[in-house]
Amino acid sequence: KFDVGEVLSHFNINETNPAFSTGKNAGSSADAEARAITSPVDGLKIATVQMATAAEYHAVAEQAVIAAKSWRGLPAPKRGDIIRQIGLALRENKDMLGKLVSYEMGKSLQEGWGEVQEMIDICDFAVGISRQLYGLTMHSERPGHRMYEQYHPLGVVGIISAFNFPVAVWSWNAMLAWVCGNVCIWKPSEKTPLTALACQHIVQQVFAENDIDEGVSCLVIGDRAIGELMAADHRVALVSATGSTRMGKAVAATVAQRLGKCLLELGGNNAIIITENASLDIALVGAVFGAVGTAGQRCTTTRRLIIHESIYEQFKQKLVSAYGQIQIGNPLDEHNHMGPLIDKYAVNAYLNSIEQCKAQGGKFIVEGGVLEGPGFESGCYVKPCIAEVENHFAIVQHETFAPILYLIRYHTLDEAIELQNAVPQGLSSAIMTNNLREAEQFLSFAGSDCGIANVNIGTSGAEIGGAFGGEKETGGGRESGSDAWKAYMRRQTNTINYSTQLPLAQGIKFDL
Ligand code: UN1
């Protein structure tokens, strides 16, 4: 049974909560704006947070700069040991944190727990990486010389995260940034600050037990004004931002003004191509989970199905009957597949997109709409819907963060791949086929133009071990696994002369 009070007190979340926290030092100024956080699950107020002022942000950033000097001195494997302990603490808190994610954000409890599991996984990955921050050794062209490269910490990393993965995406960034020797300032979405406070509570306990400096993990609660301060702040070496393309463009432009570093993970418009050689049962589960999971609010959500004409009608029927079985309701009730959207703004955006889709010629085969009545009092529960469209419709080119699935028909695989690529975004993509030629063409340089391309798996639900991110308007950043850690470090090339001469490179003569 879910007990909000129990979960909140477990994480030391009170009725009113501070605007910032660097551990022991947490607070908010008298003139800070208070904001009530309500749950999309039942529309009830959960707690109040204070919004940080500019002065508070600057004070936190100062503390981060100081902490960066001590944290970087701790050897990387020792930093990894701290992350190992955070991973253990997250295991202990998985149930509670998963529930809070589900209640504050609205995703199903399975997905709330899955999100915490993703955090645990990245901790384990980061522990391993802490002993593998490898640089190369090169052969110098000069005798008695040696060259190598090493990776040093950047300093302060700013993390702007979105409401839809309120804790996992922060952890991808923070755990890697920390083992790489950086300190972090986290600005969570103003829609989901309570799960952020819970994470800060978990992390600060581990830090306190290990006598780690105040300020290695800084949390600042605020809206876009805080994001703007961070983007403009020369003390923040890297700004890692997850969210809309509009937000990413603003962050990138500001960071570019000071030639800082950016890591962007923005919108997706992900498609699954279903060929005549697909296993339709696999395709069905992949497509439905991809489209309705997290109520269509993942950046990896399946938004378009590009289906071969020979199986189009058959698959359409399967989809319609599968949609008829989707249980919508309180996400903490494990019988439900789908919870609410994050808030009423999201509901309006959903309704608006349905209107536009109809106006542009879309034909709905599963109708949408807002659910009313007992259990739906928050006004945030909507029906997942399906429309037959053409790929070029303006609404289809746009990412609506809601469970609206578009169906498109194709004749040849070349055409399907062209359609899949013909959107401004480039995050995730998939093909459903048992035909090797089709799969390989899709994965080739002439295939999908996305950062993620899957075969016989949907577009969402990536594992943490691979680099996560995408091309075009998705922003080009890569987070999480593989060698994404390199984004959190600066590379230094070192050439050492141990000879008794000073030969110059390129054979240049310079005698005195
Ligand atoms: C996001 O939606 O911002 O691949 C992240 C997935 C998850 C992460 C999504 N592992 O769907």
Residues whose N, C-alpha, C, O or C-beta is under 5 A from the ligand:
A	BS01	UN1	F165 Q297 R298 C299 T300 S460 G461 A462
